[in-house]
Each structure stands twice: as C-alpha cells, then as structure tokens.
Amino acid sequence: MTAAALPLRPELVGVTPYGAPQLDVPVQLNVNENPYPPSERVADAIGEAARQAAKSLNRYPDREAHALRADLAGYLGHGLRVDRVWAANGSNEVMLQVLQAFGGPGRTALSFAPTYSMYPEYARDTATRWTTAARSADFDVDIDSAVRVIESERPHVVFAASPNNPTGTALPLDTVKALCDVAPGVVVVDEAYAEFRRAGTPSALSLLDDYPNLAVTRTMSKAFAFAGGRVGCLASSSEFVDALRVVRLPYHLSAVTQAIARVALANAPELLARVDDLRVERDATVGWLRAQGLTVADSDANFALFGRFADRRLVWQGLLDRGVLIRETGPDGWLRVSIGTPGEMTAFKSALTTVLQEVAG
C-alpha cells in the first residue's frame, strides 16, 4: 500500500494540522501567552520538582492526579472538593474528553460564532456533529436567540467561552443560567482567560452547585505563564468528572507534569502578579487602537480583536515585515493582538502606525 492509499477518514483528507504560525521574530503577539516568564526562584523550584519526579520515572504516575487536583480545587475555590475537579494536558485535552464522553456519532455540539477555532476540530475528531449560532454585532450571546437555537438543535454539548476567543467577550451569569436551564445536555463554559476579566465580571464557577449539567474549564497556559507546562482543568459535579475518568487515557498526565504544575500553583501569587499589569496594558491598547479610528471589541482577556480592514492579510503581513507577529483570526476583516510587555506594545503600535499609513496612502 502506498502512502496515498492509506485509509484516512474522508473528513480528514486534505486537512492541514491546527497551529498558529511559529515564527522567529522580535515581537510575538499571536498566541495569547503571558509575556513574563517565571522568576529564577520559581524556575529553580520547578526544576527541583522535575528532578525529584525523575527519581521514580520507572513507575507510572498517579493516574488520578489526586494531589494536583486537590491543589487546583484549592486555587479555584467555591468550596470545590477534589472529586469535582479534573486535570489534563491543557484545557484542550479536557474539552476533547468532554466530547468523547458526551458527544460522538449521532450527537451534536453547539457554540456561538465567532469563537475558539479548535471547538469544531474537537467535534470532528470525536465524530460529533458541529453547529453554531451567530453572536450579535458586538459579539454578545443574545439569550432569546440562544434559547431558540438550543431548543431547535437539542445539542448534547454546548460550548460557551467566557471570555470568548477571539473576541474577548465575557458572558453575564444570566446568560449562562439561561443556557443551563434550556440545554438538554451539558454546558461547558470555557474560562481560559478568566484571570484577565475586568473588575466585577463574575465566574461561572459560582453556578456549579445549582447546575449539575454545567462544567467550567480553566487553563494554566495564560495567566500562570505556564503555556509550556500544558495543564488545564475542569470543575463540575463529581458525576461529570467520573464520566471523563472513563474516557481518559491511562496515566494521561505525566509525573513530571503533575509535579511542576503543583509548584506553579504553590507560587500562584507570584506567577499571577503581572495579570494586573497586563489588564492595564490591554485597556491602554484598546484605547489607542480606537484613537486610530479602528473598531475594537470590548475585551476581558489578554488580547484585543480589532478591525475592520478591506485586506487584513495586507496589514498582518505589513506588521510581520516589521518584526511584529499577530494573529489573522476571527471574522473576515479583523485581526487579534496579544498583550505583551510595554516595549512589545510600543513596537506593535509603531509598526501598525506605519502600516496603516501605507494602506491609506
């Protein structure tokens, strides 16, 4: 059999792997990372934890990750017990496990577009039917229209990102309640960027005791400056977590991953210390973009979606030519910039000013 004749699933033929461009440029503002690395002290502690874990790498890790889940429960708060928290290799794996447990052939997953581009890929990979309902012009989820589409589609899984990627839009709790009240299956609120929310923006974690069909996912990749650690979690009912335990691969979280993630959680105050700085920089960036005559979505995340451009690729390429990498994503005509250090944002503003002048000129 030749490589061309391999029995690939038809829906995968011609599909390219997911991935934002990974380019070696001076200013990288395209994948919503925290630009501030761990301190030398925390890095040393992480290294020591990895060294200690290495002493028993001949043995399998704790397949239930009990200690890590207990630490995550303590961080999340809201009275969560360890049996109501699950951990995996990033919130990506968590959500794939959700669809392995609750999706599948003959079942439907739904979200509100524009939203995270990986959701339909999770659905595809689990043979789950995927559908979306449109967000409003300001990227909110209209409760009445959301209820109507859920009643019509009867989805087994509803994904609702808050703050939403790529728009940065957070969901009011009344919207989450309405989704949970009408959904015939489970509702997953993806709070990957929750730590960056503006003051007074609530978390869906506060609703977990009222809705056993609700789950909230988080990641350590963003605010924790732990993208390379690949750790995410889910909080829900113990029954929901038990469903994920059924479909998870054995020993899915390595001993090293569990050990270093616990160090990061133990140092949460230090690792999260820059979140306020990034919020301030985000709000300043949104204000500056609007002052340039651009439209910018209100953001509760560590990025800003801005436009609109007749040819966004032209603007994206112009920035890249000047050493600034941002993301060409979201609705046509829009671009997304991650919030970096003050120096990185100065470089972005300078480059964009030049590109806008060239485009106009």
Steps between C-alpha positions, in 0.01 A plus 500: 500500500630846413476796736239653271282191545497506879142459630469853638157604621333694215444811714876522564610486136679821406472648849807680632590474871388778732759752599570869516818602316812438709747750358825630645428873508588765761142565617268198529144603585294230330416219745389684816794394716599675819815690393656483847688174572528348848763652727831325556375389841186339361692354207744342745212357704343356186833350402542340843147355484578350161827357638319336788233358266776360279608268782185293453449523125529122484156494660173625357367829644187535709245443228238700694738792571346531846751747646490726196121496491490589870728796435285609206186475714666722759594755236154507339321535835119499515510209745610254232614156609763298318235264354341797321820608324672331207842571349652426160762615251357845442133590485517374140525141622228564757255614232591212270420266790168679549404416142631145536267459796194698392537538122563245228313362198139612486561774756535878462727766647415870469672831565460867416709634213746656468671297768801277566610333178584169668143419607395367157821298486419332831159419354650365177749283688221341707257463206265746666273716285604865530278805466511866602269788570608851413599754761362852481683785327683585824588129550260442790282190528137606476305295754177474301668388179728261692200338667324462166796333331557263793134404499523439127833317482476310832880485537661249733786743570499882500835681504490862618832677538517779759704703429456392143788440263559683265269783607581535872130518588388374843159345569266638767390235749138541388605378156675195647193425713273523196722259307503252788123528549420410140788272399398133480862395546807656658621860489875569508609856580857538378671748734853474361547877542302541823782656701511796259135600547421858585396573857149381580482241223381177666610141447264216412667305781248669729218310324635147526297403807179601324558323167635142493510521118743795514878472479762776507841453338817691578860494379836582657637598159397864509498691828735252671769545233501121476423440132792260469373301800179396321255476789129570497210403721125465524269559795152351513303236687676182610281310253624716213861443606441124525383502137833650394688242706336232285633638170839634609807312384679308775765709675420794274681755722870430541667500841712797391197699384319438828804594706583826327136608480475465878802728535334757274180488704699536823651816353174635356530846662835561333409350164174696488660824616523637146132445420406849621779649286370314196146623567623858510701447181198340332271790582762746383543308175125490439482876557794565269355284221169681522681832486641388165144471368485122529215292638600294804295239685466551876746254656516316831798296378869562434445590136306741283306431179510799268406600146350539263728466202418455133806275480604378843772278354668813363507655847612174665784461250602863540537450873692177450737673259578736789567218746158492669296178486129519586210267409284498192189350654137570573248653260623615162661841524612467862837432663592399854798625700615339824602736778874497559749703699494880472798481265327245279182706486700810408656306214153380391356852505792641305480228237122526468515878465735460204294221342175696531663799334620281214161335458327838497753654277 
